[in-house]
Amino acid sequence: MNIGFDAKRAFHNYAGLGNYSRLLIKSLSDFYKENQYLLYTPKYDPNPLHDFAAQKNCTNVIPKGVASVLPSSFWRSFLMANHINKQNIDVFHGLSGELPVSPLKMPKVVTIHDLIFMRYPDYYATFDRKMYEKKFRHACKIADKIIAISKQTADDCIRFLSADPKKIEITYQSCDPIFLSTVKDEEISKKYDLPEKFILNIGTIEERKNLLNLVKSLKLIDKEVDLVAIGGRTSYTSLVEEYINRNNLSHRVKLMHNVAFRDFPAIYAAASAFVYPSVFEGFGIPVLEALAVGIPVATSNISSMPEVGGSAALYFDPYNVEDIADKINILLNHNKVVAELNENRRTQLEKFSIENITKHVMAIYSNL
């Protein structure tokens, strides 16, 4: 088969959407070498994370001539389709909620990661929210198959976008293989000046991720245990910092930004536990990454987190600081509970194996 991708996020996003896109393209090209993969992107800049595009069966497609000076959104929405229709492509896959506006002749797949902009509209500028809704609604309408990365996202597609349930395939995502063979690295601990004993949180420091309640729980856990939180800053970060300073917790909280992705596995491995109190996620990839590394996990009992953690994690009410602290204390002090969680970890991880997920996606393409 010849398979085309809207690969903009794979080349230009270095967080969740980009990681999903890069891993899926790389896995498909590894496991199904007989196919050809055309990667459509409005521009290409060399980056070590772009090794997926160096595969012999992958071809980068960028705008040329007059199209190269037009806005990238115009090319992706309209002109890109002309090239796709001429390339004998069997299936086209929009990896991040979008499909071209201009008609495509072949079967179309779109991946929907989440509809947070519709659940929490106040977090988004009005123009951005309306633009996302228009693009996602269009993609779900014209797609032959909708890949939802969790049951939570599948339900939201039906609720908010009136998507046809018959089109939807729940296909989980996996995490990068670098998280599956991780050992403690003292050099990484020194590089980031990590505490000797700490709980870890990873994710953009924004209201939905609920870091403030995790910080508040520190008062109820062992004073020898610190908190390391890694994520991009938002206006919410200032609220967290104000609380930290008012309550004399600065010596127990380390906020880190712009950490290299390649260093994440070793940071996970250095932590005593991973805690993720988000109030809503389309998937919650950090939970899966922590499980893959093999450290104890506690996360929210709502949204998609129980789907990802299964019986390999503990759960708390993210709005209840005492409950958060209680579950952290269990992870830190009850070896028998942690051992039971670890026994369940392998079975849970199998649901998200790269090979199984790639096989599922290829089956969708083949059936179409």
N, C-alpha and C positions, 0 to 999 in steps of 0.2 A: 504493500500500500504506500501511497504518497500522502503524508499527513502534514497539514499546515497548522501553525500556531500563531496567535497574537502573542508575541513573546516580549512585548515592551517591558513588562514587570520583571521578566527574567534577566534583562540586561540593565535595568535602571532602578530597581527596588531592592534594597539590601536588608529587608525585614521579612515579615510573614509571607506576603504575596510573591515576593521575589524568590524566597527559599522554596516555596511550593512549586513554582514554575520551573526553576532550575533543576530541582530533584526529579520532577516528573519527566522532563525532557531527557535528562541524563539516563534515567532508569529505562525509559522506553527504547532509547537508542542502544543501550547495553543489552537488554534482554531480547529485543526484536531487531537484530541488526539487518535483517532482510528488507526493512522498510526505509523509506527516505523521509526526512523530517525537514520541512521548510520553516524557518524561524523569522517571522516578520517583526521588524522593529524600526521605529522612525529614525534611529541613529545607532551607531555602534562605537563604543569607546572601550579599548582593551582594559581588562581587569582580571586579576587572578581567579575571581569567582566565575568567570565566563568559560572555564575549561569544558563545560558541557557542550559548547558550540564548536569545539575543535574535533568532535567525532566525525569520522569519515562519511557517515550517513546523514550529517546535518549541514544545512546550507543557510547562511544568513541572507535575508532579503531586506534591503534598505531602499528608500526612495532615491531615484536618480533624476537628473535633469531638472526641469522646472519644479517637479514634485519635491525635490530636496530642500527648496527654500520656502515652501508653504508650511503653515502651522502643522505640527505633527498630528494633532487631533483631526484635522481635515483629511490628511492622508489616510489615517487609520479608519476613519468613518466612511470615506467615499472612494478614494483612488486605489487603496490597497486591494479592494474587491476586484478591480479590473485585472490586476496581475494574478490574483488567486484563481480567477475563473479561467485563465489561459494556461494554467500550469498542470492540468490533469491531476488535480488534487482529489483524493477520494473522500477525505473527512477534514473539516476545519474545526479547530478547538480554540475558543476564547478562554484563556486561563484565568482571567480575573474579572468576570462579570460583564464582559463586553463582547459584542459581535458587530461587524461593520453595518452601517446603515444601508449602503448599497447592496442589492441582492447578491447572494452567493448561490451557485448552481448545485453545490454538493451538500451532503448531510452536514449538520452543524451541531457542535457540542459547546456548552458553556459551563464553566465552574463558578458556582456562587459560594463565596466563603462566609459571608455574614450579611445581615441587613441592619447593622447597628445604627446606621444613619436614619433608619425609619423607626427603630425602637426608641432611640434617644436623639431626636431631632435637635434638641437644644445644644448638643455638643458640636453641631456643624453650622457653618455659614449657610444662609438660606439658598444662595446660588449653588453652592456645592451640593447641598442635599437634593435640590430639584434636578440638578444635572445627573447625579448618581441614580436617582429614581428613574429618570427617563431612559438612561442607558440600560439599567438592569431590567426594567420592564420590557423594553424592546428585545433584549437578548433572550429573555425567558419566553417571549411570544414566538420568536422565529426559530429558536433552537429545536432540534429534533430530540435532543437529550439534555437534561440539566443535571450536572453533577453537583450534589450538595455534600459538603465535607463533614456533615454531622446530621443526625436526626433533627436537632434543634434548628439548623439552617433549612432543612427540608420543610419543616413545619412553618418556618417564617416565610419561605417562598410562597407557600400556599396562602398563608394569612395576609401577607402584605402586598404580594404581587399577583395574586389570583392565578398562580402557575398551575398548569395541569398536572395533577399528582401522577398520572401515567407516564409523564416525561421524566420524572425525577428518579435518579439513581443515587442512593447514599453511598458514597465512596470516600472513606476516610483518607487523610493524608498521613504520610510518614514523616520521620525526622531524618536529618542528614546522618549518613553513616558514621560521621566523626563522633557522634554521641554513643555509639555502640561498643567502642573499644577504648574506653577512657580510664586512665589511671591518674592518681594524684601527681601533681607536678609542682615541686617546691619552687621552681623558678617563676611559675605563674603567680604563686602566692606572694613571692617577694616583689614581682613586677607591680602588682596592684595593692601591695601592702595589706593583704587580707588578714582579718583577725584570726586568732588561734581556733576559736569555736564560734560559729555563726550560722544563722538561718539565712537562706537566700531567697530573693524575689527578683524576677526578671519580667520586664514589660514597661511600655511607655508609662511615665509617671503622670497619669491622668485620672480624673475622678472615677471613671468606670472601673479602673483597675484596683481602686480602693486601698491604696497603700497606707493611707492615714490610719485606718482601723488596725492594720498590722503593726504600725509603729506604736499605737496605743496599747497593744497587747504586750509590749515589752515589759511594762510595769508588773505584769503578772507571771513572768517567766524568770528563770535563773539569771541573776545579774551577771554571771560570767559569760552569758551567750549574747552576742551582738547580732545586728541585722545588716546585711549588705543588700542594697536594692540597685539594680542596673536598669536604666531606661532613659529614653529621651525626655527632656524637660518640656513641660507645658506650664500654663499659668497655675495649675493645681499644685505644681511642685512647691511653689512659694508657701501655700497653706501647710504642706507637710513640714517644710523647714521651720515655719513659725512655731508649729506645735513642738517640734524637736527642741528648739531653743528655749521656749517657755517652760518646758518640763525637764530641762537639764539632761537631755538624752543624746546630745551631740557626740559624746564619747562612746555611745553604743550603736550609732547609726552611721553607716557609710553609704552615701549616694554616689553612684558612678554613672558616667555618660560616655558614649562613643567608645565602647569596649569592642575590640576586634572579635569578629564572629569566631575565628579559629581558636580563640582563648576561652570561649564559653564552656566547652566540655570540662576543662581542667578546673574552672571556677565552680561548676556544679559539683565536681568530685571532691573539692575541698570543703564543701558545706556539710554541716551536720544534718540539715533537713532543708527541703524546699517548700515554701509556703506561698500559695497563690489565691488571694482573697477576692479576685475579680467578681463583679456582680453580673457580668454577661460576657460570653465569648461565643463566636461562631464555632470554634474548635478548642483552642487553648493549647497551642503547641508547646509552651514551656513545661506543662505538666508531663507531656509525653517525653520531652527531652530529659527531664529529671528522672523519670522511670527508666529510660534507656541507660542513663549513666549508672543508676542503681542506688540513689540516695532516697531516704524516706520522704514521702510527699503528703502534705495536707492541703486541701483546696476547698473551694466553695461547693455547697450541696445543691446548687441550682445551675440552670443553663446547661451547657454542654460538658461541663467539667466531669460529672459522674460517668458520662460516656467514655471519656478518655481515661480516667483513672480506674474505673471499674472497681474490683475488689483489691486492688493494689495500692489504694490510697485511703487516707482518712478524710472525713468531710465535716465542715462546720457551717454555721449560718454566718455569712460574710458581714451581716449587719450587727452581729453580736460579738463584741470584743472579748468577753469572758469565754465564749465558746471557741474562738480562735486560739486564745491562750491555752485553753484546756487541751486542745488537740496537739498544739506544739509541745506542750509538756509531756504528753504521752509519747510522741516521737522521740523526745530527748531522753526519757527516763524509763520506758517500758520495753525492754529488749524483746520480750516474748511477742508483743504486738508487732513490733518492727519485723521480726523474723517471719511472722505470718504474712505480712504484707509482701515481703520479699519473695515468699513462696508463690504468691499469686502473680507476681510481676511477669514471669516468663509467659504465662498463658495470656495475660493482658496484652503484652507487647506483640504477640503473634497476630493479633487483630490488625496491627498497623505495620506489618512487615512490608518492606519495599517491594519484594517479589509479589506478594499477594495483591497489593494495591495496584501495581503496574499491570498485573494479569487482568484485574477487574476492568481497568480503563481500556486495555486493548480489546477485551471482549465487547465493550460498548462500541468501539470503533468498528470491529468486525461485524457485529450484528447490524449496524447501520448500513 
